[in-house]
Amino acid sequence: MRRVEAQYAPDLLVGIRTGGLVVAEAMARAAVRPVTVLPLTSRRASTGTKARFGLLRTTATRLPRPVLDRLRVLEHRLLTGRRKARVALQPFDHHEAATIGAHIAAVAGSRVLVVDDAVDSGVTLATVLGLLRETTGAAKIRSAVITVTLDDPRVEPDFALYRGVLCRFPWSFDAGR
């Protein structure tokens, strides 16, 4: 949050569920002045598919880290293909988006920071940024993540702590023990 506040003073943090919301709430606690946090759900189809296979999670958590890292990169390359144009936008929660839109409309000149834990392919962040820019033309919108894991994501965040680093967050599918 200190890095962000050195260049940008957000009025609203939009945390992309699940990991981005956790990070946004932590950033709000670290902010110099109070800042509102609102959630927005936008998930890849593969997230739901993986969640339905409990044995897959158990197996993934037992694999050696280097194998998990390679599998994660492979997953994102397979899902997105080599061309960015083939990447489909993800669905989002319309009720949450309407709440965010109403908050932005109520605060003239809103400065919004969209927060996620990681950018892999960049599809989720691109979807959310596109949605918010389309529906809230007057707001200034920036983005922040902990890490950008893959080269050449669909969208580059404005702020990132790490680049080229795969982080295993406690809420990650393959977080393990």
Rosetta constraint file for C-alpha pairs under 8 A:
AtomPair CA 1 CA 5 HARMONIC 6.02 0.50
AtomPair CA 1 CA 27 HARMONIC 5.31 0.50
AtomPair CA 1 CA 28 HARMONIC 7.77 0.50
AtomPair CA 1 CA 30 HARMONIC 6.40 0.50
AtomPair CA 1 CA 31 HARMONIC 6.19 0.50
AtomPair CA 2 CA 6 HARMONIC 6.18 0.50
AtomPair CA 2 CA 30 HARMONIC 7.84 0.50
AtomPair CA 2 CA 31 HARMONIC 7.36 0.50
AtomPair CA 3 CA 7 HARMONIC 7.15 0.50
AtomPair CA 3 CA 159 HARMONIC 7.78 0.50
AtomPair CA 4 CA 8 HARMONIC 5.57 0.50
AtomPair CA 4 CA 9 HARMONIC 7.26 0.50
AtomPair CA 4 CA 144 HARMONIC 7.91 0.50
AtomPair CA 4 CA 159 HARMONIC 6.84 0.50
AtomPair CA 5 CA 9 HARMONIC 5.23 0.50
AtomPair CA 5 CA 10 HARMONIC 7.76 0.50
AtomPair CA 5 CA 31 HARMONIC 7.79 0.50
AtomPair CA 9 CA 111 HARMONIC 7.01 0.50
AtomPair CA 10 CA 35 HARMONIC 7.25 0.50
AtomPair CA 10 CA 110 HARMONIC 7.63 0.50
AtomPair CA 10 CA 111 HARMONIC 4.72 0.50
AtomPair CA 10 CA 112 HARMONIC 5.31 0.50
AtomPair CA 10 CA 113 HARMONIC 5.87 0.50
AtomPair CA 11 CA 35 HARMONIC 5.58 0.50
AtomPair CA 11 CA 36 HARMONIC 6.71 0.50
AtomPair CA 11 CA 110 HARMONIC 6.13 0.50
AtomPair CA 11 CA 111 HARMONIC 5.24 0.50
AtomPair CA 11 CA 112 HARMONIC 6.05 0.50
AtomPair CA 11 CA 113 HARMONIC 7.97 0.50
AtomPair CA 12 CA 35 HARMONIC 5.79 0.50
AtomPair CA 12 CA 36 HARMONIC 4.98 0.50
AtomPair CA 12 CA 37 HARMONIC 5.93 0.50
AtomPair CA 12 CA 38 HARMONIC 7.48 0.50
AtomPair CA 12 CA 110 HARMONIC 7.54 0.50
AtomPair CA 12 CA 111 HARMONIC 6.53 0.50
AtomPair CA 12 CA 112 HARMONIC 4.90 0.50
AtomPair CA 12 CA 113 HARMONIC 6.25 0.50
AtomPair CA 13 CA 24 HARMONIC 6.17 0.50
AtomPair CA 13 CA 28 HARMONIC 7.63 0.50
AtomPair CA 13 CA 35 HARMONIC 7.03 0.50
AtomPair CA 13 CA 36 HARMONIC 6.12 0.50
AtomPair CA 13 CA 37 HARMONIC 4.68 0.50
AtomPair CA 13 CA 38 HARMONIC 6.33 0.50
AtomPair CA 13 CA 112 HARMONIC 5.94 0.50
AtomPair CA 13 CA 113 HARMONIC 4.86 0.50
AtomPair CA 13 CA 114 HARMONIC 5.86 0.50
AtomPair CA 13 CA 115 HARMONIC 6.75 0.50
AtomPair CA 14 CA 21 HARMONIC 7.35 0.50
AtomPair CA 14 CA 24 HARMONIC 7.02 0.50
AtomPair CA 14 CA 37 HARMONIC 5.83 0.50
AtomPair CA 14 CA 38 HARMONIC 5.00 0.50
AtomPair CA 14 CA 39 HARMONIC 5.61 0.50
AtomPair CA 14 CA 40 HARMONIC 6.59 0.50
AtomPair CA 14 CA 100 HARMONIC 7.87 0.50
AtomPair CA 14 CA 112 HARMONIC 7.16 0.50
AtomPair CA 14 CA 113 HARMONIC 6.15 0.50
AtomPair CA 14 CA 114 HARMONIC 4.67 0.50
AtomPair CA 14 CA 115 HARMONIC 5.92 0.50
AtomPair CA 15 CA 19 HARMONIC 7.86 0.50
AtomPair CA 15 CA 20 HARMONIC 4.61 0.50
AtomPair CA 15 CA 21 HARMONIC 3.79 0.50
AtomPair CA 15 CA 22 HARMONIC 7.29 0.50
AtomPair CA 15 CA 23 HARMONIC 7.24 0.50
AtomPair CA 15 CA 24 HARMONIC 5.23 0.50
AtomPair CA 15 CA 25 HARMONIC 7.72 0.50
AtomPair CA 15 CA 37 HARMONIC 6.87 0.50
AtomPair CA 15 CA 38 HARMONIC 6.18 0.50
AtomPair CA 15 CA 39 HARMONIC 4.83 0.50
AtomPair CA 15 CA 40 HARMONIC 6.12 0.50
AtomPair CA 15 CA 114 HARMONIC 6.12 0.50
AtomPair CA 15 CA 115 HARMONIC 4.89 0.50
AtomPair CA 15 CA 116 HARMONIC 6.18 0.50
AtomPair CA 16 CA 20 HARMONIC 4.44 0.50
AtomPair CA 16 CA 21 HARMONIC 5.34 0.50
AtomPair CA 16 CA 39 HARMONIC 5.94 0.50
AtomPair CA 16 CA 40 HARMONIC 4.98 0.50
AtomPair CA 16 CA 41 HARMONIC 5.76 0.50
AtomPair CA 16 CA 42 HARMONIC 6.71 0.50
AtomPair CA 16 CA 114 HARMONIC 7.34 0.50
AtomPair CA 16 CA 115 HARMONIC 6.20 0.50
AtomPair CA 16 CA 116 HARMONIC 5.44 0.50
AtomPair CA 17 CA 21 HARMONIC 5.18 0.50
AtomPair CA 17 CA 22 HARMONIC 7.86 0.50
AtomPair CA 17 CA 39 HARMONIC 6.33 0.50
AtomPair CA 17 CA 40 HARMONIC 5.96 0.50
AtomPair CA 17 CA 41 HARMONIC 5.00 0.50
AtomPair CA 17 CA 42 HARMONIC 6.88 0.50
AtomPair CA 17 CA 43 HARMONIC 7.93 0.50
AtomPair CA 17 CA 116 HARMONIC 7.80 0.50
AtomPair CA 18 CA 22 HARMONIC 6.73 0.50
AtomPair CA 18 CA 41 HARMONIC 7.61 0.50
AtomPair CA 18 CA 171 HARMONIC 7.51 0.50
AtomPair CA 19 CA 23 HARMONIC 6.34 0.50
AtomPair CA 19 CA 116 HARMONIC 6.23 0.50
AtomPair CA 19 CA 117 HARMONIC 5.18 0.50
AtomPair CA 19 CA 169 HARMONIC 7.88 0.50
AtomPair CA 19 CA 171 HARMONIC 6.59 0.50
AtomPair CA 19 CA 172 HARMONIC 7.91 0.50
AtomPair CA 20 CA 24 HARMONIC 5.93 0.50
AtomPair CA 20 CA 115 HARMONIC 5.19 0.50
AtomPair CA 20 CA 116 HARMONIC 3.46 0.50
AtomPair CA 20 CA 117 HARMONIC 4.74 0.50
AtomPair CA 20 CA 118 HARMONIC 7.92 0.50
AtomPair CA 20 CA 145 HARMONIC 7.76 0.50
AtomPair CA 21 CA 25 HARMONIC 6.09 0.50
AtomPair CA 21 CA 38 HARMONIC 7.89 0.50
AtomPair CA 21 CA 39 HARMONIC 6.06 0.50
AtomPair CA 21 CA 115 HARMONIC 7.14 0.50
AtomPair CA 21 CA 116 HARMONIC 7.00 0.50
AtomPair CA 22 CA 26 HARMONIC 6.39 0.50
AtomPair CA 23 CA 27 HARMONIC 6.14 0.50
AtomPair CA 23 CA 115 HARMONIC 6.96 0.50
AtomPair CA 23 CA 116 HARMONIC 6.83 0.50
AtomPair CA 23 CA 117 HARMONIC 6.35 0.50
AtomPair CA 24 CA 28 HARMONIC 6.13 0.50
AtomPair CA 24 CA 37 HARMONIC 6.72 0.50
AtomPair CA 24 CA 115 HARMONIC 5.76 0.50
AtomPair CA 24 CA 116 HARMONIC 7.54 0.50
AtomPair CA 25 CA 29 HARMONIC 6.39 0.50
AtomPair CA 25 CA 37 HARMONIC 6.54 0.50
AtomPair CA 26 CA 30 HARMONIC 6.43 0.50
AtomPair CA 27 CA 31 HARMONIC 6.12 0.50
AtomPair CA 28 CA 34 HARMONIC 6.97 0.50
AtomPair CA 28 CA 35 HARMONIC 5.86 0.50
AtomPair CA 28 CA 36 HARMONIC 7.39 0.50
AtomPair CA 28 CA 37 HARMONIC 7.15 0.50
AtomPair CA 31 CA 35 HARMONIC 7.25 0.50
AtomPair CA 38 CA 96 HARMONIC 7.98 0.50
AtomPair CA 38 CA 100 HARMONIC 6.84 0.50
AtomPair CA 39 CA 96 HARMONIC 6.73 0.50
AtomPair CA 40 CA 92 HARMONIC 7.19 0.50
AtomPair CA 40 CA 93 HARMONIC 6.50 0.50
AtomPair CA 40 CA 96 HARMONIC 5.58 0.50
AtomPair CA 40 CA 97 HARMONIC 6.49 0.50
AtomPair CA 41 CA 92 HARMONIC 5.43 0.50
AtomPair CA 41 CA 93 HARMONIC 5.35 0.50
AtomPair CA 41 CA 96 HARMONIC 7.44 0.50
AtomPair CA 42 CA 90 HARMONIC 6.33 0.50
AtomPair CA 42 CA 91 HARMONIC 5.77 0.50
AtomPair CA 42 CA 92 HARMONIC 4.32 0.50
AtomPair CA 42 CA 93 HARMONIC 6.72 0.50
AtomPair CA 42 CA 124 HARMONIC 6.45 0.50
AtomPair CA 42 CA 127 HARMONIC 7.95 0.50
AtomPair CA 42 CA 128 HARMONIC 7.34 0.50
AtomPair CA 43 CA 47 HARMONIC 6.58 0.50
AtomPair CA 43 CA 90 HARMONIC 6.36 0.50
AtomPair CA 43 CA 91 HARMONIC 6.86 0.50
AtomPair CA 43 CA 92 HARMONIC 7.23 0.50
AtomPair CA 43 CA 124 HARMONIC 6.69 0.50
AtomPair CA 44 CA 48 HARMONIC 7.50 0.50
AtomPair CA 44 CA 90 HARMONIC 6.05 0.50
AtomPair CA 44 CA 91 HARMONIC 7.95 0.50
AtomPair CA 44 CA 124 HARMONIC 7.17 0.50
AtomPair CA 45 CA 49 HARMONIC 6.60 0.50
AtomPair CA 45 CA 90 HARMONIC 7.70 0.50
AtomPair CA 46 CA 50 HARMONIC 6.06 0.50
AtomPair CA 47 CA 51 HARMONIC 6.27 0.50
AtomPair CA 48 CA 52 HARMONIC 6.53 0.50
AtomPair CA 49 CA 53 HARMONIC 7.16 0.50
AtomPair CA 50 CA 54 HARMONIC 7.85 0.50
AtomPair CA 50 CA 56 HARMONIC 7.13 0.50
AtomPair CA 50 CA 57 HARMONIC 7.63 0.50
AtomPair CA 50 CA 173 HARMONIC 8.00 0.50
AtomPair CA 51 CA 57 HARMONIC 7.77 0.50
AtomPair CA 51 CA 173 HARMONIC 8.00 0.50
AtomPair CA 53 CA 57 HARMONIC 7.00 0.50
AtomPair CA 54 CA 58 HARMONIC 6.57 0.50
AtomPair CA 55 CA 59 HARMONIC 6.07 0.50
AtomPair CA 56 CA 60 HARMONIC 5.96 0.50
AtomPair CA 57 CA 61 HARMONIC 6.19 0.50
AtomPair CA 57 CA 173 HARMONIC 6.45 0.50
AtomPair CA 57 CA 174 HARMONIC 6.44 0.50
AtomPair CA 58 CA 62 HARMONIC 6.70 0.50
AtomPair CA 59 CA 63 HARMONIC 6.71 0.50
AtomPair CA 60 CA 68 HARMONIC 7.05 0.50
AtomPair CA 60 CA 174 HARMONIC 5.59 0.50
AtomPair CA 60 CA 176 HARMONIC 7.53 0.50
AtomPair CA 61 CA 174 HARMONIC 5.28 0.50
AtomPair CA 61 CA 175 HARMONIC 6.34 0.50
AtomPair CA 61 CA 176 HARMONIC 4.11 0.50
AtomPair CA 61 CA 177 HARMONIC 6.93 0.50
AtomPair CA 62 CA 176 HARMONIC 6.97 0.50
AtomPair CA 63 CA 67 HARMONIC 6.48 0.50
AtomPair CA 63 CA 68 HARMONIC 6.38 0.50
AtomPair CA 64 CA 68 HARMONIC 6.40 0.50
AtomPair CA 65 CA 69 HARMONIC 6.07 0.50
AtomPair CA 66 CA 70 HARMONIC 6.31 0.50
AtomPair CA 67 CA 71 HARMONIC 6.15 0.50
AtomPair CA 68 CA 72 HARMONIC 6.08 0.50
AtomPair CA 68 CA 174 HARMONIC 7.53 0.50
AtomPair CA 69 CA 73 HARMONIC 6.38 0.50
AtomPair CA 69 CA 166 HARMONIC 7.05 0.50
AtomPair CA 70 CA 74 HARMONIC 6.07 0.50
AtomPair CA 71 CA 75 HARMONIC 5.98 0.50
AtomPair CA 72 CA 76 HARMONIC 6.45 0.50
AtomPair CA 73 CA 77 HARMONIC 6.25 0.50
AtomPair CA 73 CA 150 HARMONIC 7.41 0.50
AtomPair CA 74 CA 78 HARMONIC 6.04 0.50
AtomPair CA 75 CA 79 HARMONIC 6.09 0.50
AtomPair CA 76 CA 80 HARMONIC 6.01 0.50
AtomPair CA 76 CA 120 HARMONIC 6.95 0.50
AtomPair CA 76 CA 121 HARMONIC 6.19 0.50
AtomPair CA 77 CA 81 HARMONIC 5.39 0.50
AtomPair CA 77 CA 82 HARMONIC 6.84 0.50
AtomPair CA 77 CA 121 HARMONIC 7.72 0.50
AtomPair CA 79 CA 87 HARMONIC 7.77 0.50
AtomPair CA 80 CA 84 HARMONIC 6.85 0.50
AtomPair CA 80 CA 86 HARMONIC 6.78 0.50
AtomPair CA 80 CA 87 HARMONIC 5.26 0.50
AtomPair CA 80 CA 121 HARMONIC 6.88 0.50
AtomPair CA 81 CA 86 HARMONIC 6.90 0.50
AtomPair CA 81 CA 87 HARMONIC 7.42 0.50
AtomPair CA 83 CA 87 HARMONIC 7.48 0.50
AtomPair CA 84 CA 154 HARMONIC 6.34 0.50
AtomPair CA 87 CA 123 HARMONIC 7.18 0.50
AtomPair CA 88 CA 123 HARMONIC 7.81 0.50
AtomPair CA 89 CA 123 HARMONIC 6.62 0.50
AtomPair CA 89 CA 124 HARMONIC 7.57 0.50
AtomPair CA 89 CA 127 HARMONIC 5.74 0.50
AtomPair CA 90 CA 123 HARMONIC 7.33 0.50
AtomPair CA 90 CA 124 HARMONIC 6.55 0.50
AtomPair CA 90 CA 127 HARMONIC 6.27 0.50
AtomPair CA 92 CA 97 HARMONIC 7.75 0.50
AtomPair CA 92 CA 128 HARMONIC 7.86 0.50
AtomPair CA 93 CA 97 HARMONIC 6.26 0.50
AtomPair CA 94 CA 98 HARMONIC 6.10 0.50
AtomPair CA 95 CA 99 HARMONIC 6.34 0.50
AtomPair CA 96 CA 100 HARMONIC 6.31 0.50
AtomPair CA 97 CA 101 HARMONIC 6.13 0.50
AtomPair CA 97 CA 132 HARMONIC 7.93 0.50
AtomPair CA 98 CA 102 HARMONIC 6.13 0.50
AtomPair CA 99 CA 103 HARMONIC 6.25 0.50
AtomPair CA 100 CA 104 HARMONIC 6.22 0.50
AtomPair CA 101 CA 105 HARMONIC 6.09 0.50
AtomPair CA 101 CA 132 HARMONIC 7.72 0.50
AtomPair CA 101 CA 135 HARMONIC 7.01 0.50
AtomPair CA 101 CA 136 HARMONIC 6.40 0.50
AtomPair CA 102 CA 106 HARMONIC 6.23 0.50
AtomPair CA 103 CA 107 HARMONIC 6.61 0.50
AtomPair CA 104 CA 108 HARMONIC 7.30 0.50
AtomPair CA 104 CA 110 HARMONIC 5.82 0.50
AtomPair CA 104 CA 136 HARMONIC 7.13 0.50
AtomPair CA 104 CA 139 HARMONIC 6.94 0.50
AtomPair CA 105 CA 110 HARMONIC 7.98 0.50
AtomPair CA 105 CA 136 HARMONIC 7.54 0.50
AtomPair CA 108 CA 138 HARMONIC 7.90 0.50
AtomPair CA 108 CA 139 HARMONIC 7.99 0.50
AtomPair CA 109 CA 138 HARMONIC 6.37 0.50
AtomPair CA 109 CA 139 HARMONIC 5.70 0.50
AtomPair CA 109 CA 140 HARMONIC 7.20 0.50
AtomPair CA 110 CA 138 HARMONIC 7.43 0.50
AtomPair CA 110 CA 139 HARMONIC 4.88 0.50
AtomPair CA 110 CA 140 HARMONIC 6.24 0.50
AtomPair CA 111 CA 139 HARMONIC 5.81 0.50
AtomPair CA 111 CA 140 HARMONIC 4.75 0.50
AtomPair CA 111 CA 141 HARMONIC 5.98 0.50
AtomPair CA 111 CA 142 HARMONIC 7.91 0.50
AtomPair CA 112 CA 139 HARMONIC 6.84 0.50
AtomPair CA 112 CA 140 HARMONIC 6.04 0.50
AtomPair CA 112 CA 141 HARMONIC 4.73 0.50
AtomPair CA 112 CA 142 HARMONIC 6.27 0.50
AtomPair CA 113 CA 141 HARMONIC 5.88 0.50
AtomPair CA 113 CA 142 HARMONIC 4.91 0.50
AtomPair CA 113 CA 143 HARMONIC 5.18 0.50
AtomPair CA 113 CA 144 HARMONIC 6.88 0.50
AtomPair CA 114 CA 128 HARMONIC 7.97 0.50
AtomPair CA 114 CA 129 HARMONIC 7.44 0.50
AtomPair CA 114 CA 141 HARMONIC 7.30 0.50
AtomPair CA 114 CA 142 HARMONIC 6.25 0.50
AtomPair CA 114 CA 143 HARMONIC 4.56 0.50
AtomPair CA 114 CA 144 HARMONIC 6.28 0.50
AtomPair CA 115 CA 143 HARMONIC 5.83 0.50
AtomPair CA 115 CA 144 HARMONIC 4.97 0.50
AtomPair CA 115 CA 145 HARMONIC 5.79 0.50
AtomPair CA 116 CA 125 HARMONIC 7.51 0.50
AtomPair CA 116 CA 144 HARMONIC 6.58 0.50
AtomPair CA 116 CA 145 HARMONIC 5.01 0.50
AtomPair CA 116 CA 146 HARMONIC 7.34 0.50
AtomPair CA 117 CA 145 HARMONIC 5.15 0.50
AtomPair CA 117 CA 146 HARMONIC 5.28 0.50
AtomPair CA 117 CA 147 HARMONIC 6.83 0.50
AtomPair CA 118 CA 145 HARMONIC 5.49 0.50
AtomPair CA 118 CA 146 HARMONIC 5.75 0.50
AtomPair CA 118 CA 147 HARMONIC 4.86 0.50
AtomPair CA 118 CA 148 HARMONIC 5.75 0.50
AtomPair CA 118 CA 149 HARMONIC 7.01 0.50
AtomPair CA 118 CA 167 HARMONIC 7.97 0.50
AtomPair CA 119 CA 124 HARMONIC 7.91 0.50
AtomPair CA 119 CA 125 HARMONIC 7.18 0.50
AtomPair CA 119 CA 145 HARMONIC 6.99 0.50
AtomPair CA 119 CA 147 HARMONIC 6.38 0.50
AtomPair CA 119 CA 148 HARMONIC 4.70 0.50
AtomPair CA 119 CA 149 HARMONIC 6.17 0.50
AtomPair CA 119 CA 150 HARMONIC 7.60 0.50
AtomPair CA 119 CA 153 HARMONIC 7.24 0.50
AtomPair CA 119 CA 157 HARMONIC 7.97 0.50
AtomPair CA 120 CA 148 HARMONIC 6.10 0.50
AtomPair CA 120 CA 149 HARMONIC 5.14 0.50
AtomPair CA 120 CA 150 HARMONIC 5.33 0.50
AtomPair CA 120 CA 153 HARMONIC 6.50 0.50
AtomPair CA 121 CA 150 HARMONIC 6.71 0.50
AtomPair CA 121 CA 152 HARMONIC 7.84 0.50
AtomPair CA 121 CA 153 HARMONIC 4.76 0.50
AtomPair CA 121 CA 154 HARMONIC 6.08 0.50
AtomPair CA 122 CA 126 HARMONIC 5.97 0.50
AtomPair CA 122 CA 153 HARMONIC 4.84 0.50
AtomPair CA 122 CA 154 HARMONIC 4.69 0.50
AtomPair CA 122 CA 155 HARMONIC 5.30 0.50
AtomPair CA 122 CA 156 HARMONIC 7.38 0.50
AtomPair CA 123 CA 127 HARMONIC 6.03 0.50
AtomPair CA 123 CA 153 HARMONIC 7.83 0.50
AtomPair CA 123 CA 154 HARMONIC 6.12 0.50
AtomPair CA 123 CA 155 HARMONIC 7.50 0.50
AtomPair CA 124 CA 128 HARMONIC 6.31 0.50
AtomPair CA 125 CA 129 HARMONIC 6.00 0.50
AtomPair CA 125 CA 155 HARMONIC 7.02 0.50
AtomPair CA 126 CA 130 HARMONIC 5.91 0.50
AtomPair CA 126 CA 154 HARMONIC 6.75 0.50
AtomPair CA 126 CA 155 HARMONIC 5.73 0.50
AtomPair CA 127 CA 131 HARMONIC 6.14 0.50
AtomPair CA 128 CA 132 HARMONIC 6.17 0.50
AtomPair CA 129 CA 133 HARMONIC 5.97 0.50
AtomPair CA 129 CA 141 HARMONIC 7.67 0.50
AtomPair CA 130 CA 134 HARMONIC 5.96 0.50
AtomPair CA 131 CA 135 HARMONIC 6.16 0.50
AtomPair CA 132 CA 136 HARMONIC 5.62 0.50
AtomPair CA 132 CA 137 HARMONIC 7.94 0.50
AtomPair CA 132 CA 141 HARMONIC 7.97 0.50
AtomPair CA 133 CA 137 HARMONIC 5.59 0.50
AtomPair CA 133 CA 139 HARMONIC 7.59 0.50
AtomPair CA 133 CA 141 HARMONIC 7.30 0.50
AtomPair CA 142 CA 157 HARMONIC 7.54 0.50
AtomPair CA 142 CA 158 HARMONIC 6.03 0.50
AtomPair CA 143 CA 157 HARMONIC 5.11 0.50
AtomPair CA 143 CA 158 HARMONIC 5.19 0.50
AtomPair CA 143 CA 159 HARMONIC 6.30 0.50
AtomPair CA 144 CA 157 HARMONIC 5.62 0.50
AtomPair CA 144 CA 158 HARMONIC 5.90 0.50
AtomPair CA 144 CA 159 HARMONIC 4.46 0.50
AtomPair CA 144 CA 160 HARMONIC 5.75 0.50
AtomPair CA 145 CA 157 HARMONIC 6.79 0.50
AtomPair CA 145 CA 159 HARMONIC 6.35 0.50
AtomPair CA 145 CA 160 HARMONIC 4.96 0.50
AtomPair CA 145 CA 161 HARMONIC 6.99 0.50
AtomPair CA 146 CA 160 HARMONIC 5.33 0.50
AtomPair CA 146 CA 161 HARMONIC 5.03 0.50
AtomPair CA 146 CA 162 HARMONIC 6.21 0.50
AtomPair CA 147 CA 160 HARMONIC 5.66 0.50
AtomPair CA 147 CA 161 HARMONIC 5.84 0.50
AtomPair CA 147 CA 162 HARMONIC 4.50 0.50
AtomPair CA 147 CA 163 HARMONIC 5.55 0.50
AtomPair CA 147 CA 164 HARMONIC 7.40 0.50
AtomPair CA 147 CA 165 HARMONIC 6.37 0.50
AtomPair CA 147 CA 166 HARMONIC 7.34 0.50
AtomPair CA 147 CA 167 HARMONIC 7.28 0.50
AtomPair CA 148 CA 160 HARMONIC 6.87 0.50
AtomPair CA 148 CA 162 HARMONIC 6.30 0.50
AtomPair CA 148 CA 163 HARMONIC 4.73 0.50
AtomPair CA 148 CA 164 HARMONIC 5.98 0.50
AtomPair CA 148 CA 165 HARMONIC 6.85 0.50
AtomPair CA 148 CA 166 HARMONIC 7.98 0.50
AtomPair CA 149 CA 163 HARMONIC 5.96 0.50
AtomPair CA 149 CA 164 HARMONIC 4.54 0.50
AtomPair CA 149 CA 165 HARMONIC 5.16 0.50
AtomPair CA 149 CA 166 HARMONIC 5.40 0.50
AtomPair CA 150 CA 163 HARMONIC 7.94 0.50
AtomPair CA 150 CA 164 HARMONIC 5.97 0.50
AtomPair CA 151 CA 164 HARMONIC 7.19 0.50
AtomPair CA 168 CA 172 HARMONIC 6.08 0.50
AtomPair CA 168 CA 174 HARMONIC 7.18 0.50
AtomPair CA 168 CA 175 HARMONIC 5.39 0.50
AtomPair CA 169 CA 175 HARMONIC 6.12 0.50
AtomPair CA 170 CA 175 HARMONIC 5.57 0.50
AtomPair CA 171 CA 175 HARMONIC 6.78 0.50
